[in-house]
Amino acid sequence: MITKKRASSLLALALFSSVALTACGGNDKGNASSPSASPTDSAAATASASPSSSDASPSAADAEPVKLKLAIWDAKADLEYWTEKAKDYTKLKPNVTVELEKVPDNNGQYLKVRLAANDLPDLFFLKPRDFQVYKSALLPLDELEATKNNKYPTKIDGQVLGLPLVSFSEFVYFHPSIFKELNLEVPKTLPEFMALLAKIKENGKYTPLSLGAKDSWTLYPLAEFGPHMLSGDVNYLANLAKNKEPFGAGSTFDQTAKLIQEIADKKYAGPDALSLSYDQSTQQFETGKSAMIALGQWYYASYMEKVKNDDDLGAFPLPFRSTESEKLMSMTMSDMNVGISKDSKHPDEAKAFLEWMLTGDAYQAYINKVQQFSTVNGIESDLPFFRKWTQQYPFEPFVYDGTDAGYAKVKGAAQYDPALTGQDVFSGKSIEKIEKDLNAKWKKAVESNP
């Protein structure tokens, strides 16, 4: 990622120009251009970027066998897609085999064990927050063509260490048929959103909000992004690392905690949300038993795979604002960063494969499949669903930067996990006690990491 200040400006500008963000039809949200590139543009990008079959030359076939490992999260669409594409790559380079390795979590714990054992795969997916942990183990990617063509390369300490495959925004997905049946309107403010939950609960036919709170990470739209969004500060994480006691009464953390507490206490996520897994919560929504679910843009592809159509699916931004006079924004970020281990036995082949992942047919088909915004200049994704709903409920992107070094150090020293903390609040633990304990740990961490 480019420097934080510049990244925020460029990402906001790029996203602002791709899918409709204002009531005017000419403004779009997503990336540097319209999410639906013309056939001519797509063809040109494909022709110029796709590897040629001539790569599979006799000399390549006779070259020393190379086996690369690519570790990605347990996301079905990505696993299936890149498993098949790895086979295509071997057809182009017969001496290279790419083996996919499924990472059982995306919170970094599994790979941290591999890092400690000096056993990282050749290439692996990274969250923005993970770069401060892995930066010493990553190979710089500054000289790659894929880096030059990437809109949001992740730069740490002056070097590009990761290239994101996607960028996306956060949404509340809903069933228009339920809204019509119960005479509901899409909320424009946070108080209206809470009133909407209450109205659906009062009717008694549907669960207002699907939430798989058994898996703590599913609380991230509220627990992790809520305090950030309510602050209105794109540098919230960096500033948090300078505040010795940021979790007290009246803080945006406190506001979000009380929001989560109300959802739990009033059973807006159903009577047993803490016993529901992520898969169970999405099944609840997909079978029409709940009215809404709050997840990222990435969820759409999973929904379509199981439901097969989006006839009864809509989306709007979770309105983190008190009044309509405030800007309506949605958390927006680049993600699915691919990094290369500096200890890879085949760094040149790993770089070549990464270049291939982010060019031509391989990338165009991928970005259309997962229905997220492209991070590659000259290749744009076709997003009819998101184009439709962001035109109807426009917003501005709130650019997330999770790579601040100071925050990473303090967060690690304080052992702070926003999702687990959110789960504690949801389970009924005292917010006052949680904040007191967090502040004590945070103060010590800040003082130890000046």
C-alpha positions as a Python dict, from the first residue, in 0.01 Angstrom:
ca = {
    (1, 'M'): (0, 0, 0),
    (2, 'I'): (123, 344, -81),
    (3, 'T'): (182, 586, 204),
    (4, 'K'): (-121, 608, 429),
    (5, 'K'): (-215, 966, 353),
    (6, 'R'): (-178, 918, -18),
    (7, 'A'): (-348, 579, -5),
    (8, 'S'): (-652, 727, 162),
    (9, 'S'): (-677, 1000, -100),
    (10, 'L'): (-624, 774, -399),
    (11, 'L'): (-844, 494, -276),
    (12, 'A'): (-1124, 730, -191),
    (13, 'L'): (-1091, 900, -530),
    (14, 'A'): (-1080, 568, -715),
    (15, 'L'): (-1371, 422, -527),
    (16, 'F'): (-1572, 740, -563),
    (17, 'S'): (-1552, 716, -943),
    (18, 'S'): (-1663, 358, -998),
    (19, 'V'): (-2010, 278, -858),
    (20, 'A'): (-2276, 543, -795),
    (21, 'L'): (-2208, 717, -468),
    (22, 'T'): (-2432, 1020, -501),
    (23, 'A'): (-2781, 1076, -625),
    (24, 'C'): (-2630, 1200, -949),
    (25, 'G'): (-2608, 922, -1202),
    (26, 'G'): (-2255, 1007, -1308),
    (27, 'N'): (-2078, 922, -980),
    (28, 'D'): (-1965, 565, -910),
    (29, 'K'): (-1818, 372, -613),
    (30, 'G'): (-1553, 108, -640),
    (31, 'N'): (-1234, 174, -832),
    (32, 'A'): (-1085, 409, -1085),
    (33, 'S'): (-1354, 353, -1347),
    (34, 'S'): (-1697, 207, -1398),
    (35, 'P'): (-1737, -143, -1253),
    (36, 'S'): (-1848, -271, -1592),
    (37, 'A'): (-1571, -231, -1845),
    (38, 'S'): (-1663, -228, -2211),
    (39, 'P'): (-1606, -548, -2414),
    (40, 'T'): (-1335, -367, -2606),
    (41, 'D'): (-1152, -260, -2291),
    (42, 'S'): (-1174, -606, -2138),
    (43, 'A'): (-1052, -771, -2455),
    (44, 'A'): (-761, -533, -2479),
    (45, 'A'): (-661, -595, -2118),
    (46, 'T'): (-686, -969, -2168),
    (47, 'A'): (-489, -968, -2491),
    (48, 'S'): (-210, -761, -2344),
    (49, 'A'): (-184, -942, -2010),
    (50, 'S'): (-255, -1312, -2064),
    (51, 'P'): (41, -1549, -2069),
    (52, 'S'): (103, -1694, -2410),
    (53, 'S'): (84, -2065, -2479),
    (54, 'S'): (433, -2026, -2620),
    (55, 'D'): (553, -2018, -2257),
    (56, 'A'): (507, -2393, -2253),
    (57, 'S'): (817, -2440, -2465),
    (58, 'P'): (1025, -2759, -2473),
    (59, 'S'): (1289, -2586, -2262),
    (60, 'A'): (1025, -2503, -1998),
    (61, 'A'): (898, -2859, -1999),
    (62, 'D'): (1251, -2991, -1953),
    (63, 'A'): (1340, -2743, -1679),
    (64, 'E'): (1393, -2842, -1319),
    (65, 'P'): (1060, -2928, -1149),
    (66, 'V'): (930, -2652, -923),
    (67, 'K'): (660, -2692, -659),
    (68, 'L'): (503, -2379, -512),
    (69, 'K'): (259, -2361, -223),
    (70, 'L'): (-15, -2097, -216),
    (71, 'A'): (-196, -2068, 118),
    (72, 'I'): (-536, -1902, 110),
    (73, 'W'): (-823, -1870, 356),
    (74, 'D'): (-1107, -2114, 377),
    (75, 'A'): (-1318, -1927, 122),
    (76, 'K'): (-1485, -2177, -109),
    (77, 'A'): (-1502, -1956, -417),
    (78, 'D'): (-1132, -1865, -395),
    (79, 'L'): (-1021, -2219, -321),
    (80, 'E'): (-1213, -2368, -609),
    (81, 'Y'): (-1113, -2096, -854),
    (82, 'W'): (-740, -2088, -786),
    (83, 'T'): (-719, -2467, -762),
    (84, 'E'): (-841, -2490, -1120),
    (85, 'K'): (-631, -2196, -1235),
    (86, 'A'): (-319, -2353, -1085),
    (87, 'K'): (-373, -2642, -1325),
    (88, 'D'): (-397, -2397, -1614),
    (89, 'Y'): (-69, -2241, -1505),
    (90, 'T'): (102, -2580, -1512),
    (91, 'K'): (-15, -2619, -1873),
    (92, 'L'): (165, -2295, -1951),
    (93, 'K'): (472, -2390, -1746),
    (94, 'P'): (488, -2772, -1731),
    (95, 'N'): (776, -2774, -1483),
    (96, 'V'): (580, -2566, -1226),
    (97, 'T'): (318, -2715, -996),
    (98, 'V'): (119, -2489, -765),
    (99, 'E'): (-34, -2662, -463),
    (100, 'L'): (-310, -2482, -275),
    (101, 'E'): (-312, -2497, 103),
    (102, 'K'): (-629, -2409, 294),
    (103, 'V'): (-572, -2181, 593),
    (104, 'P'): (-835, -2270, 856),
    (105, 'D'): (-870, -1913, 983),
    (106, 'N'): (-818, -1559, 855),
    (107, 'N'): (-716, -1406, 1187),
    (108, 'G'): (-352, -1496, 1127),
    (109, 'Q'): (-305, -1750, 1405),
    (110, 'Y'): (-238, -2050, 1178),
    (111, 'L'): (26, -1869, 976),
    (112, 'K'): (182, -1724, 1292),
    (113, 'V'): (261, -2081, 1397),
    (114, 'R'): (417, -2140, 1055),
    (115, 'L'): (612, -1816, 1086),
    (116, 'A'): (754, -1922, 1423),
    (117, 'A'): (856, -2255, 1273),
    (118, 'N'): (1016, -2082, 973),
    (119, 'D'): (782, -2283, 752),
    (120, 'L'): (579, -2027, 559),
    (121, 'P'): (437, -2125, 218),
    (122, 'D'): (583, -1964, -93),
    (123, 'L'): (281, -1738, -142),
    (124, 'F'): (3, -1662, 106),
    (125, 'F'): (-297, -1439, 168),
    (126, 'L'): (-265, -1158, 421),
    (127, 'K'): (-505, -917, 589),
    (128, 'P'): (-386, -554, 601),
    (129, 'R'): (-348, -583, 979),
    (130, 'D'): (-106, -876, 941),
    (131, 'F'): (174, -695, 759),
    (132, 'Q'): (340, -558, 1070),
    (133, 'V'): (367, -916, 1198),
    (134, 'Y'): (503, -1070, 877),
    (135, 'K'): (697, -781, 724),
    (136, 'S'): (1041, -923, 809),
    (137, 'A'): (945, -1253, 642),
    (138, 'L'): (818, -1105, 316),
    (139, 'L'): (992, -1049, -15),
    (140, 'P'): (975, -694, -156),
    (141, 'L'): (763, -678, -472),
    (142, 'D'): (844, -326, -592),
    (143, 'E'): (995, -429, -925),
    (144, 'L'): (701, -641, -1045),
    (145, 'E'): (483, -525, -1333),
    (146, 'A'): (184, -640, -1127),
    (147, 'T'): (288, -390, -861),
    (148, 'K'): (301, -105, -1110),
    (149, 'N'): (-46, -199, -1235),
    (150, 'N'): (-202, -243, -890),
    (151, 'K'): (-413, 43, -761),
    (152, 'Y'): (-347, -23, -392),
    (153, 'P'): (-13, -204, -338),
    (154, 'T'): (55, -251, 33),
    (155, 'K'): (368, -58, 124),
    (156, 'I'): (530, -110, 465),
    (157, 'D'): (842, 82, 571),
    (158, 'G'): (896, 203, 216),
    (159, 'Q'): (866, -135, 43),
    (160, 'V'): (574, -305, -132),
    (161, 'L'): (517, -634, 49),
    (162, 'G'): (174, -737, -74),
    (163, 'L'): (-62, -700, -368),
    (164, 'P'): (-438, -705, -296),
    (165, 'L'): (-662, -906, -526),
    (166, 'V'): (-982, -720, -438),
    (167, 'S'): (-1132, -411, -285),
    (168, 'F'): (-1481, -401, -137),
    (169, 'S'): (-1731, -221, 82),
    (170, 'E'): (-1951, -331, 371),
    (171, 'F'): (-2328, -374, 336),
    (172, 'V'): (-2645, -481, 510),
    (173, 'Y'): (-2809, -737, 283),
    (174, 'F'): (-3188, -762, 306),
    (175, 'H'): (-3489, -935, 154),
    (176, 'P'): (-3705, -678, -33),
    (177, 'S'): (-4003, -915, -11),
    (178, 'I'): (-3992, -904, 371),
    (179, 'F'): (-3957, -527, 371),
    (180, 'K'): (-4260, -502, 142),
    (181, 'E'): (-4465, -750, 348),
    (182, 'L'): (-4396, -565, 675),
    (183, 'N'): (-4411, -217, 518),
    (184, 'L'): (-4049, -139, 609),
    (185, 'E'): (-3815, 125, 474),
    (186, 'V'): (-3438, 118, 439),
    (187, 'P'): (-3293, 309, 737),
    (188, 'K'): (-3098, 629, 679),
    (189, 'T'): (-2959, 673, 1031),
    (190, 'L'): (-2845, 448, 1316),
    (191, 'P'): (-3155, 527, 1529),
    (192, 'E'): (-3370, 430, 1230),
    (193, 'F'): (-3176, 105, 1194),
    (194, 'M'): (-3239, 13, 1558),
    (195, 'A'): (-3607, 106, 1519),
    (196, 'L'): (-3620, -119, 1213),
    (197, 'L'): (-3486, -412, 1415),
    (198, 'A'): (-3748, -347, 1682),
    (199, 'K'): (-4033, -338, 1427),
    (200, 'I'): (-3931, -669, 1270),
    (201, 'K'): (-3893, -828, 1615),
    (202, 'E'): (-4237, -704, 1718),
    (203, 'N'): (-4395, -869, 1415),
    (204, 'G'): (-4253, -1203, 1530),
    (205, 'K'): (-4241, -1378, 1192),
    (206, 'Y'): (-3873, -1319, 1109),
    (207, 'T'): (-3542, -1281, 1292),
    (208, 'P'): (-3446, -917, 1232),
    (209, 'L'): (-3068, -969, 1187),
    (210, 'S'): (-2883, -1294, 1123),
    (211, 'L'): (-2570, -1311, 1335),
    (212, 'G'): (-2347, -1615, 1387),
    (213, 'A'): (-2203, -1491, 1717),
    (214, 'K'): (-2060, -1834, 1800),
    (215, 'D'): (-1788, -1738, 1551),
    (216, 'S'): (-1660, -1415, 1703),
    (217, 'W'): (-1531, -1274, 1374),
    (218, 'T'): (-1888, -1234, 1242),
    (219, 'L'): (-1926, -940, 1481),
    (220, 'Y'): (-1664, -739, 1291),
    (221, 'P'): (-1909, -500, 1114),
    (222, 'L'): (-2006, -367, 1457),
    (223, 'A'): (-1726, -459, 1698),
    (224, 'E'): (-1431, -378, 1474),
    (225, 'F'): (-1564, -120, 1228),
    (226, 'G'): (-1827, 47, 1449),
    (227, 'P'): (-1591, 254, 1667),
    (228, 'H'): (-1388, 349, 1361),
    (229, 'M'): (-1693, 456, 1159),
    (230, 'L'): (-1851, 651, 1444),
    (231, 'S'): (-1526, 840, 1497),
    (232, 'G'): (-1532, 973, 1141),
    (233, 'D'): (-1152, 961, 1156),
    (234, 'V'): (-967, 770, 883),
    (235, 'N'): (-661, 775, 1114),
    (236, 'Y'): (-860, 631, 1403),
    (237, 'L'): (-633, 329, 1456),
    (238, 'A'): (-314, 536, 1451),
    (239, 'N'): (-463, 784, 1698),
    (240, 'L'): (-594, 503, 1918),
    (241, 'A'): (-236, 387, 1968),
    (242, 'K'): (-149, 728, 2117),
    (243, 'N'): (-440, 736, 2363),
    (244, 'K'): (-368, 566, 2696),
    (245, 'E'): (-732, 516, 2790),
    (246, 'P'): (-948, 516, 2473),
    (247, 'F'): (-1222, 276, 2586),
    (248, 'G'): (-1406, 480, 2847),
    (249, 'A'): (-1764, 602, 2872),
    (250, 'G'): (-1865, 822, 2582),
    (251, 'S'): (-1598, 685, 2347),
    (252, 'T'): (-1698, 543, 2011),
    (253, 'F'): (-1602, 203, 2152),
    (254, 'D'): (-1853, 259, 2432),
    (255, 'Q'): (-2123, 364, 2186),
    (256, 'T'): (-2068, 54, 1976),
    (257, 'A'): (-2061, -176, 2280),
    (258, 'K'): (-2399, -43, 2392),
    (259, 'L'): (-2532, -99, 2040),
    (260, 'I'): (-2419, -463, 2050),
    (261, 'Q'): (-2558, -500, 2401),
    (262, 'E'): (-2900, -374, 2289),
    (263, 'I'): (-2908, -614, 1994),
    (264, 'A'): (-2827, -901, 2230),
    (265, 'D'): (-3059, -802, 2515),
    (266, 'K'): (-3358, -741, 2289),
    (267, 'K'): (-3295, -1059, 2089),
    (268, 'Y'): (-3276, -872, 1759),
    (269, 'A'): (-3043, -1146, 1634),
    (270, 'G'): (-3274, -1419, 1761),
    (271, 'P'): (-3286, -1606, 2093),
    (272, 'D'): (-2970, -1813, 2036),
    (273, 'A'): (-2726, -1608, 1825),
    (274, 'L'): (-2434, -1715, 2045),
    (275, 'S'): (-2498, -2077, 1951),
    (276, 'L'): (-2515, -2006, 1578),
    (277, 'S'): (-2208, -2040, 1357),
    (278, 'Y'): (-2140, -1824, 1054),
    (279, 'D'): (-2268, -2099, 822),
    (280, 'Q'): (-2587, -2136, 1024),
    (281, 'S'): (-2648, -1761, 1022),
    (282, 'T'): (-2608, -1734, 645),
    (283, 'Q'): (-2836, -2035, 598),
    (284, 'Q'): (-3094, -1863, 817),
    (285, 'F'): (-3082, -1556, 593),
    (286, 'E'): (-3068, -1747, 265),
    (287, 'T'): (-3378, -1950, 351),
    (288, 'G'): (-3575, -1634, 428),
    (289, 'K'): (-3599, -1685, 803),
    (290, 'S'): (-3430, -1353, 876),
    (291, 'A'): (-3473, -1012, 719),
    (292, 'M'): (-3112, -892, 715),
    (293, 'I'): (-2747, -987, 751),
    (294, 'A'): (-2447, -749, 778),
    (295, 'L'): (-2142, -865, 583),
    (296, 'G'): (-1894, -744, 325),
    (297, 'Q'): (-1931, -734, -49),
    (298, 'W'): (-1751, -1069, -58),
    (299, 'Y'): (-2065, -1244, 72),
    (300, 'Y'): (-2260, -1189, -249),
    (301, 'A'): (-2078, -1463, -444),
    (302, 'S'): (-2148, -1714, -166),
    (303, 'Y'): (-2514, -1617, -159),
    (304, 'M'): (-2545, -1662, -534),
    (305, 'E'): (-2375, -2000, -526),
    (306, 'K'): (-2634, -2131, -281),
    (307, 'V'): (-2951, -1939, -376),
    (308, 'K'): (-2873, -1922, -750),
    (309, 'N'): (-3041, -1582, -802),
    (310, 'D'): (-3061, -1239, -640),
    (311, 'D'): (-3429, -1177, -715),
    (312, 'D'): (-3502, -1124, -345),
    (313, 'L'): (-3177, -962, -237),
    (314, 'G'): (-3098, -599, -177),
    (315, 'A'): (-2816, -409, -8),
    (316, 'F'): (-2766, -81, 175),
    (317, 'P'): (-2484, 67, 386),
    (318, 'L'): (-2512, 28, 763),
    (319, 'P'): (-2588, 394, 849),
    (320, 'F'): (-2330, 489, 1111),
    (321, 'R'): (-2470, 840, 1159),
    (322, 'S'): (-2718, 1003, 1397),
    (323, 'T'): (-2885, 1240, 1153),
    (324, 'E'): (-2930, 1269, 777),
    (325, 'S'): (-2727, 1592, 781),
    (326, 'E'): (-2411, 1385, 838),
    (327, 'K'): (-2235, 1205, 552),
    (328, 'L'): (-2351, 851, 483),
    (329, 'M'): (-2039, 639, 451),
    (330, 'S'): (-1942, 271, 435),
    (331, 'M'): (-1618, 102, 535),
    (332, 'T'): (-1417, 33, 220),
    (333, 'M'): (-1084, -143, 189),
    (334, 'S'): (-849, -347, -25),
    (335, 'D'): (-803, -708, 82),
    (336, 'M'): (-685, -1056, -15),
    (337, 'N'): (-324, -937, -22),
    (338, 'V'): (-80, -1190, -165),
    (339, 'G'): (270, -1190, -22),
    (340, 'I'): (577, -1400, -100),
    (341, 'S'): (798, -1556, 165),
    (342, 'K'): (1156, -1431, 148),
    (343, 'D'): (1263, -1788, 232),
    (344, 'S'): (1089, -1938, -71),
    (345, 'K'): (1321, -2178, -252),
    (346, 'H'): (1181, -2053, -581),
    (347, 'P'): (1134, -1674, -547),
    (348, 'D'): (1147, -1603, -921),
    (349, 'E'): (882, -1863, -998),
    (350, 'A'): (669, -1737, -709),
    (351, 'K'): (690, -1385, -850),
    (352, 'A'): (602, -1510, -1198),
    (353, 'F'): (294, -1688, -1065),
    (354, 'L'): (183, -1379, -873),
    (355, 'E'): (224, -1172, -1189),
    (356, 'W'): (4, -1423, -1371),
    (357, 'M'): (-263, -1418, -1097),
    (358, 'L'): (-306, -1044, -1146),
    (359, 'T'): (-318, -1027, -1526),
    (360, 'G'): (-545, -1110, -1819),
    (361, 'D'): (-794, -1393, -1826),
    (362, 'A'): (-695, -1534, -1487),
    (363, 'Y'): (-773, -1213, -1301),
    (364, 'Q'): (-1069, -1097, -1511),
    (365, 'A'): (-1258, -1422, -1454),
    (366, 'Y'): (-1167, -1419, -1084),
    (367, 'I'): (-1284, -1066, -1010),
    (368, 'N'): (-1613, -1129, -1191),
    (369, 'K'): (-1665, -1454, -1001),
    (370, 'V'): (-1616, -1304, -656),
    (371, 'Q'): (-1811, -986, -746),
    (372, 'Q'): (-1571, -744, -584),
    (373, 'F'): (-1394, -436, -714),
    (374, 'S'): (-1080, -478, -923),
    (375, 'T'): (-743, -363, -790),
    (376, 'V'): (-575, -382, -1131),
    (377, 'N'): (-559, -89, -1370),
    (378, 'G'): (-717, -176, -1704),
    (379, 'I'): (-926, -463, -1567),
    (380, 'E'): (-1266, -382, -1425),
    (381, 'S'): (-1525, -613, -1273),
    (382, 'D'): (-1882, -644, -1392),
    (383, 'L'): (-2101, -575, -1088),
    (384, 'P'): (-2465, -533, -1194),
    (385, 'F'): (-2606, -611, -847),
    (386, 'F'): (-2391, -358, -662),
    (387, 'R'): (-2430, -99, -935),
    (388, 'K'): (-2808, -123, -896),
    (389, 'W'): (-2823, -97, -518),
    (390, 'T'): (-2552, 165, -471),
    (391, 'Q'): (-2736, 385, -718),
    (392, 'Q'): (-3051, 343, -510),
    (393, 'Y'): (-2875, 388, -174),
    (394, 'P'): (-2559, 588, -249),
    (395, 'F'): (-2278, 648, 0),
    (396, 'E'): (-1922, 770, 21),
    (397, 'P'): (-1632, 530, 93),
    (398, 'F'): (-1473, 542, 436),
    (399, 'V'): (-1120, 426, 364),
    (400, 'Y'): (-977, 172, 606),
    (401, 'D'): (-603, 150, 670),
    (402, 'G'): (-519, -140, 901),
    (403, 'T'): (-142, -132, 856),
    (404, 'D'): (-39, 133, 1112),
    (405, 'A'): (272, 10, 1292),
    (406, 'G'): (199, 186, 1620),
    (407, 'Y'): (-150, 41, 1642),
    (408, 'A'): (-25, -308, 1557),
    (409, 'K'): (233, -295, 1838),
    (410, 'V'): (-4, -161, 2101),
    (411, 'K'): (-289, -390, 1997),
    (412, 'G'): (-58, -692, 2017),
    (413, 'A'): (91, -593, 2353),
    (414, 'A'): (-257, -533, 2496),
    (415, 'Q'): (-384, -859, 2344),
    (416, 'Y'): (-684, -672, 2208),
    (417, 'D'): (-918, -856, 1972),
    (418, 'P'): (-1217, -637, 1872),
    (419, 'A'): (-1426, -936, 1762),
    (420, 'L'): (-1368, -1134, 2082),
    (421, 'T'): (-1442, -823, 2285),
    (422, 'G'): (-1763, -779, 2090),
    (423, 'Q'): (-1852, -1140, 2165),
    (424, 'D'): (-1793, -1074, 2536),
    (425, 'V'): (-2032, -779, 2523),
    (426, 'F'): (-2289, -982, 2332),
    (427, 'S'): (-2270, -1260, 2593),
    (428, 'G'): (-2370, -1015, 2866),
    (429, 'K'): (-2041, -925, 3031),
    (430, 'S'): (-2028, -583, 3195),
    (431, 'I'): (-1927, -312, 2948),
    (432, 'E'): (-1788, -103, 3234),
    (433, 'K'): (-1563, -387, 3348),
    (434, 'I'): (-1454, -468, 2992),
    (435, 'E'): (-1359, -104, 2938),
    (436, 'K'): (-1176, -83, 3270),
    (437, 'D'): (-972, -396, 3193),
    (438, 'L'): (-901, -283, 2835),
    (439, 'N'): (-787, 61, 2946),
    (440, 'A'): (-546, -89, 3200),
    (441, 'K'): (-388, -317, 2938),
    (442, 'W'): (-391, -45, 2672),
    (443, 'K'): (-223, 213, 2896),
    (444, 'K'): (56, -29, 2980),
    (445, 'A'): (99, -117, 2612),
    (446, 'V'): (112, 248, 2501),
    (447, 'E'): (369, 333, 2766),
    (448, 'S'): (580, 31, 2663),
    (449, 'N'): (566, 123, 2292),
    (450, 'P'): (641, 497, 2269),
}
